């Protein structure tokens, strides 16, 4: 028989993750003629002093928990099935050590985001175990997000979370101390005090969110026949259609198109809602929804004058979702320090995702470099966007 050709086919397979032991041999050398002259190579640095995990293993545990929302107790169960009875508390210690090592990088990224001309902010609950009371207390993660890709800005996208024990205005003030650029947010009163002309460092410029206003009409429309709410949604949809068409254009182009096309629709929407508000009960849900928009009108229409401003806060809303998923699976942080570590590690992981990076490869590399004495002057080279550029990773679409 002679070969006259062949057929080939491909199937996708998976090799399950395996743990391995890395053994480092360090021979000792001595001179037979010199007493006490013993030479040995120094031991390699370790993230966990005298501990067994490599930096890559710690990175895997951290990313599995904060990146893919797999709680530590589940990871401990998987390790046990593979013959590694490592306690959950040990994994928690590894995570805390990684957070401490990465904190300077996290603070540097926060400093850079707070130097931006425009940021988007939001907050979400962060349940924290309250020792001695047998229950949890409610802390908050305050998110600062930057994403200038919708108007082709040059600054790389990023998100930074900050843990605070409450949601009061003092936490918003502390978070944005010294910042006086554009803050896009929802209508929460804590943000409004940042626009006070007497504020130290000057007032911020507030831009409010159309998506939050729109949700009020959505809730009313879902409850049954609601012609006013339904028409309001259609009019707002026309505004979003224009936004979709001008996405990724320059800020100047976006402003010009908004002035020519969007502004007349917005003015017409206000006039129409004013006539409807007179015709409905003052205590009705639709009247409350309309008044919410009128009370925040200056911030809602600010996007018409500045092409850098989006219509809504969806940029930061998307970065809040991973926090909510982790909260759902892990239920709570063990203590305030654990919540602060959560904020630090999640900031680096979610920013890495924004740049299309494998967060585990990223964290493993920068942890190794930091443990081995990476100079402070070159810290910016370890930021996710700089690491992506150096390693040839393409930005996410």
LINDANOR-V83881 format. One record per residue. N is the residue number from 1. RES is the residue in one small letter. PHI is phi as a letter, one per 20 degrees, with the letter a starting at -180 (999 if undefined). NEAR is the number of other C-alpha atoms within 10 Angstrom. Layout:
n:N res:RES phi:PHI near:NEAR
n:N res:RES phi:PHI near:NEAR
This chain:
n:1 res:x phi:999 near:3
n:2 res:x phi:d near:4
n:3 res:x phi:f near:5
n:4 res:x phi:d near:5
n:5 res:x phi:q near:5
n:6 res:x phi:b near:5
n:7 res:x phi:c near:4
n:8 res:x phi:c near:4
n:9 res:x phi:b near:4
n:10 res:x phi:c near:5
n:11 res:x phi:c near:4
n:12 res:x phi:e near:4
n:13 res:x phi:c near:6
n:14 res:x phi:c near:5
n:15 res:x phi:e near:5
n:16 res:x phi:g near:6
n:17 res:x phi:g near:6
n:18 res:x phi:c near:7
n:19 res:x phi:e near:11
n:20 res:x phi:c near:6
n:21 res:x phi:d near:8
n:22 res:x phi:e near:9
n:23 res:x phi:d near:6
n:24 res:x phi:d near:8
n:25 res:x phi:e near:8
n:26 res:x phi:c near:12
n:27 res:x phi:f near:8
n:28 res:x phi:d near:9
n:29 res:x phi:d near:11
n:30 res:x phi:b near:12
n:31 res:x phi:e near:10
n:32 res:x phi:f near:8
n:33 res:x phi:e near:7
n:34 res:x phi:d near:8
n:35 res:x phi:f near:8
n:36 res:x phi:m near:9
n:37 res:x phi:e near:10
n:38 res:x phi:d near:10
n:39 res:x phi:d near:12
n:40 res:x phi:b near:10
n:41 res:x phi:f near:10
n:42 res:x phi:f near:7
n:43 res:x phi:f near:9
n:44 res:x phi:f near:9
n:45 res:x phi:f near:13
n:46 res:x phi:c near:16
n:47 res:x phi:f near:20
n:48 res:x phi:e near:16
n:49 res:x phi:g near:9
n:50 res:x phi:m near:8
n:51 res:x phi:e near:9
n:52 res:x phi:e near:12
n:53 res:x phi:e near:17
n:54 res:x phi:f near:18
n:55 res:x phi:f near:22
n:56 res:x phi:f near:18
n:57 res:x phi:f near:15
n:58 res:x phi:f near:22
n:59 res:x phi:f near:25
n:60 res:x phi:f near:17
n:61 res:x phi:f near:22
n:62 res:x phi:f near:31
n:63 res:x phi:f near:24
n:64 res:x phi:f near:17
n:65 res:x phi:f near:23
n:66 res:x phi:e near:24
n:67 res:x phi:e near:22
n:68 res:x phi:d near:13
n:69 res:x phi:m near:19
n:70 res:x phi:d near:18
n:71 res:x phi:g near:19
n:72 res:x phi:f near:22
n:73 res:x phi:f near:17
n:74 res:x phi:f near:13
n:75 res:x phi:f near:17
n:76 res:x phi:f near:20
n:77 res:x phi:f near:15
n:78 res:x phi:f near:14
n:79 res:x phi:f near:16
n:80 res:x phi:f near:13
n:81 res:x phi:f near:9
n:82 res:x phi:e near:11
n:83 res:x phi:n near:9
n:84 res:x phi:c near:12
n:85 res:x phi:f near:12
n:86 res:x phi:e near:15
n:87 res:x phi:f near:15
n:88 res:x phi:g near:16
n:89 res:x phi:f near:12
n:90 res:x phi:f near:12
n:91 res:x phi:f near:19
n:92 res:x phi:f near:17
n:93 res:x phi:f near:13
n:94 res:x phi:f near:21
n:95 res:x phi:f near:23
n:96 res:x phi:f near:19
n:97 res:x phi:f near:16
n:98 res:x phi:f near:22
n:99 res:x phi:f near:22
n:100 res:x phi:f near:14
n:101 res:x phi:f near:16
n:102 res:x phi:e near:20
n:103 res:x phi:g near:16
n:104 res:x phi:g near:14
n:105 res:x phi:f near:21
n:106 res:x phi:f near:22
n:107 res:x phi:f near:13
n:108 res:x phi:f near:14
n:109 res:x phi:f near:21
n:110 res:x phi:f near:20
n:111 res:x phi:f near:12
n:112 res:x phi:f near:13
n:113 res:x phi:f near:21
n:114 res:x phi:f near:22
n:115 res:x phi:e near:13
n:116 res:x phi:f near:14
n:117 res:x phi:f near:14
n:118 res:x phi:b near:23
n:119 res:x phi:c near:25
n:120 res:x phi:c near:26
n:121 res:x phi:c near:23
n:122 res:x phi:a near:22
n:123 res:x phi:b near:22
n:124 res:x phi:b near:18
n:125 res:x phi:f near:19
n:126 res:x phi:b near:28
n:127 res:x phi:f near:23
n:128 res:x phi:c near:22
n:129 res:x phi:f near:21
n:130 res:x phi:d near:15
n:131 res:x phi:g near:11
n:132 res:x phi:n near:6
n:133 res:x phi:d near:8
n:134 res:x phi:m near:8
n:135 res:x phi:b near:10
n:136 res:x phi:d near:17
n:137 res:x phi:d near:19
n:138 res:x phi:d near:16
n:139 res:x phi:d near:21
n:140 res:x phi:b near:21
n:141 res:x phi:e near:25
n:142 res:x phi:d near:24
n:143 res:x phi:d near:23
n:144 res:x phi:d near:26
n:145 res:x phi:c near:29
n:146 res:x phi:c near:22
n:147 res:x phi:b near:20
n:148 res:x phi:e near:21
n:149 res:x phi:f near:17
n:150 res:x phi:g near:20
n:151 res:x phi:d near:20
n:152 res:x phi:l near:14
n:153 res:x phi:f near:15
n:154 res:x phi:e near:9
n:155 res:x phi:f near:15
n:156 res:x phi:f near:17
n:157 res:x phi:f near:20
n:158 res:x phi:a near:27
n:159 res:x phi:b near:27
n:160 res:x phi:c near:27
n:161 res:x phi:d near:28
n:162 res:x phi:c near:20
n:163 res:x phi:e near:25
n:164 res:x phi:c near:23
n:165 res:x phi:f near:17
n:166 res:x phi:b near:17
n:167 res:x phi:d near:17
n:168 res:x phi:f near:13
n:169 res:x phi:f near:16
n:170 res:x phi:f near:11
n:171 res:x phi:f near:19
n:172 res:x phi:f near:21
n:173 res:x phi:f near:16
n:174 res:x phi:f near:10
n:175 res:x phi:f near:17
n:176 res:x phi:d near:16
n:177 res:x phi:g near:14
n:178 res:x phi:n near:16
n:179 res:x phi:e near:21
n:180 res:x phi:c near:22
n:181 res:x phi:e near:17
n:182 res:x phi:e near:18
n:183 res:x phi:d near:23
n:184 res:x phi:e near:31
n:185 res:x phi:b near:23
n:186 res:x phi:e near:26
n:187 res:x phi:e near:20
n:188 res:x phi:f near:12
n:189 res:x phi:f near:10
n:190 res:x phi:f near:15
n:191 res:x phi:f near:23
n:192 res:x phi:f near:17
n:193 res:x phi:f near:17
n:194 res:x phi:f near:24
n:195 res:x phi:e near:15
n:196 res:x phi:f near:13
n:197 res:x phi:g near:11
n:198 res:x phi:e near:10
n:199 res:x phi:f near:15
n:200 res:x phi:g near:12
n:201 res:x phi:n near:11
n:202 res:x phi:n near:15
n:203 res:x phi:f near:19
n:204 res:x phi:e near:23
n:205 res:x phi:e near:17
n:206 res:x phi:e near:25
n:207 res:x phi:c near:27
n:208 res:x phi:e near:28
n:209 res:x phi:d near:23
n:210 res:x phi:f near:22
n:211 res:x phi:f near:14
n:212 res:x phi:f near:17
n:213 res:x phi:f near:21
n:214 res:x phi:f near:17
n:215 res:x phi:g near:13
n:216 res:x phi:f near:19
n:217 res:x phi:f near:21
n:218 res:x phi:f near:15
n:219 res:x phi:f near:14
n:220 res:x phi:f near:18
n:221 res:x phi:f near:19
n:222 res:x phi:f near:11
n:223 res:x phi:f near:8
n:224 res:x phi:q near:8
n:225 res:x phi:g near:10
n:226 res:x phi:b near:14
n:227 res:x phi:g near:11
n:228 res:x phi:f near:18
n:229 res:x phi:f near:23
n:230 res:x phi:f near:15
n:231 res:x phi:f near:14
n:232 res:x phi:f near:18
n:233 res:x phi:f near:18
n:234 res:x phi:f near:12
n:235 res:x phi:f near:15
n:236 res:x phi:f near:17
n:237 res:x phi:f near:13
n:238 res:x phi:f near:13
n:239 res:x phi:f near:18
n:240 res:x phi:f near:16
n:241 res:x phi:f near:11
n:242 res:x phi:f near:15
n:243 res:x phi:f near:18
n:244 res:x phi:f near:10
n:245 res:x phi:f near:10
n:246 res:x phi:d near:19
n:247 res:x phi:f near:15
n:248 res:x phi:m near:16
n:249 res:x phi:e near:16
n:250 res:x phi:f near:16
n:251 res:x phi:f near:19
n:252 res:x phi:f near:14
n:253 res:x phi:f near:14
n:254 res:x phi:f near:26
n:255 res:x phi:f near:21
n:256 res:x phi:f near:15
n:257 res:x phi:f near:16
n:258 res:x phi:f near:23
n:259 res:x phi:f near:16
n:260 res:x phi:e near:12
n:261 res:x phi:d near:13
n:262 res:x phi:e near:20
n:263 res:x phi:g near:17
n:264 res:x phi:g near:11
n:265 res:x phi:f near:17
n:266 res:x phi:f near:19
n:267 res:x phi:f near:11
n:268 res:x phi:f near:13
n:269 res:x phi:f near:15
n:270 res:x phi:f near:15
n:271 res:x phi:f near:11
n:272 res:x phi:f near:13
n:273 res:x phi:f near:19
n:274 res:x phi:f near:15
n:275 res:x phi:f near:10
n:276 res:x phi:f near:14
n:277 res:x phi:f near:18
n:278 res:x phi:f near:10
n:279 res:x phi:e near:10
n:280 res:x phi:d near:13
n:281 res:x phi:f near:11
n:282 res:x phi:f near:12
n:283 res:x phi:e near:8
n:284 res:x phi:f near:10
n:285 res:x phi:f near:16
n:286 res:x phi:f near:22
n:287 res:x phi:f near:18
n:288 res:x phi:f near:15
n:289 res:x phi:f near:19
n:290 res:x phi:f near:20
n:291 res:x phi:f near:17
n:292 res:x phi:g near:15
n:293 res:x phi:f near:22
n:294 res:x phi:f near:15
n:295 res:x phi:f near:11
n:296 res:x phi:d near:18
n:297 res:x phi:g near:15
n:298 res:x phi:g near:13
n:299 res:x phi:f near:20
n:300 res:x phi:f near:24
n:301 res:x phi:e near:18
n:302 res:x phi:f near:18
n:303 res:x phi:f near:23
n:304 res:x phi:f near:21
n:305 res:x phi:e near:15
n:306 res:x phi:b near:16
n:307 res:x phi:f near:21
n:308 res:x phi:e near:22
n:309 res:x phi:e near:25
n:310 res:x phi:e near:24
n:311 res:x phi:f near:20
n:312 res:x phi:b near:22
n:313 res:x phi:d near:23
n:314 res:x phi:f near:16
n:315 res:x phi:g near:22
n:316 res:x phi:e near:23
n:317 res:x phi:g near:17
n:318 res:x phi:f near:11
n:319 res:x phi:f near:23
n:320 res:x phi:e near:21
n:321 res:x phi:g near:12
n:322 res:x phi:g near:17
n:323 res:x phi:f near:22
n:324 res:x phi:f near:16
n:325 res:x phi:f near:16
n:326 res:x phi:f near:21
n:327 res:x phi:f near:18
n:328 res:x phi:f near:11
n:329 res:x phi:e near:12
n:330 res:x phi:e near:19
n:331 res:x phi:m near:16
n:332 res:x phi:a near:19
n:333 res:x phi:e near:21
n:334 res:x phi:f near:16
n:335 res:x phi:a near:16
n:336 res:x phi:f near:19
n:337 res:x phi:f near:14
n:338 res:x phi:f near:20
n:339 res:x phi:f near:24
n:340 res:x phi:f near:21
n:341 res:x phi:f near:23
n:342 res:x phi:g near:25
n:343 res:x phi:f near:24
n:344 res:x phi:f near:25
n:345 res:x phi:f near:27
n:346 res:x phi:f near:26
n:347 res:x phi:f near:24
n:348 res:x phi:f near:26
n:349 res:x phi:f near:23
n:350 res:x phi:f near:25
n:351 res:x phi:f near:24
n:352 res:x phi:f near:26
n:353 res:x phi:f near:16
n:354 res:x phi:g near:20
n:355 res:x phi:d near:23
n:356 res:x phi:m near:17
n:357 res:x phi:e near:22
n:358 res:x phi:f near:14
n:359 res:x phi:f near:23
n:360 res:x phi:f near:20
n:361 res:x phi:f near:13
n:362 res:x phi:f near:21
n:363 res:x phi:f near:26
n:364 res:x phi:f near:19
n:365 res:x phi:f near:16
n:366 res:x phi:f near:24
n:367 res:x phi:f near:22
n:368 res:x phi:f near:18
n:369 res:x phi:f near:14
n:370 res:x phi:f near:17
n:371 res:x phi:f near:16
n:372 res:x phi:e near:13
n:373 res:x phi:n near:9
n:374 res:x phi:g near:14
n:375 res:x phi:f near:9
n:376 res:x phi:f near:10
n:377 res:x phi:f near:7
n:378 res:x phi:d near:9
n:379 res:x phi:f near:15
n:380 res:x phi:f near:15
n:381 res:x phi:f near:15
n:382 res:x phi:e near:20
n:383 res:x phi:f near:20
n:384 res:x phi:g near:29
n:385 res:x phi:f near:23
n:386 res:x phi:f near:14
n:387 res:x phi:f near:19
n:388 res:x phi:f near:20
n:389 res:x phi:f near:13
n:390 res:x phi:f near:11
n:391 res:x phi:d near:11
n:392 res:x phi:m near:9
n:393 res:x phi:e near:14
n:394 res:x phi:e near:11
n:395 res:x phi:f near:16
n:396 res:x phi:f near:10
n:397 res:x phi:f near:7
